[in-house]
Amino acid sequence: LMDRIYSDQRIVSDRTIDSHIKKLRRKISCLDPEVELIHSIYGVGYKYETP
């Protein structure tokens, strides 16, 4: 994901993606607190699931 987003050889921390995911989750929960669309997959990353 980071390679596709930051293709200009910029040095980006893994925590950058975590920060963006956190913000997305917060925005989604404002729309519908009962829906969890983004799931953490330990050792792999994240998974998006439609309701």
N, C-alpha and C positions, 0 to 999 in steps of 0.2 A: 504494500500500500504506500509506504513512504517513498519507494523508488518511483512510483507512478505520479505521486503528487509533487515531489520535489526532484524533478529531472535535471535541475541545473547544478548538480554536484554540491549542493548546499549541505552542510553538516547539521543534522537534525537528530535530536534525542528521541529515544523510544517514548519518553514521557510526553512528547508533543502530541502523539496520537491519543494517548490516554486522556490528555487534557481536552482534546476535541470531542472524544467520545463522551466524556463527562458532561460537557456543555450540551451536546445533542440529546443525551438522556434527560437532562434537566428541562430542555425545551419541549421534548415529547411528553414528559410527565405533566407539564402545565396544560397541555391539550387534553390528555386523558391519563390520570394518575394510575389507573388500573392496568394499562397496557405497558408491557415490557418488550420492546422491539429489538433491542440490541443486547445480546448475551455475551458474556465473557467465556471464552474457551481456554481453560488453563493450559499454558504452554504453547498455544497456537495463536490466539488473538481474539477476534470478535466475530460474531455471527449475527446477521440481520434476519429476523423472521417477521413475516407479515401476520397480522392477527387472523 
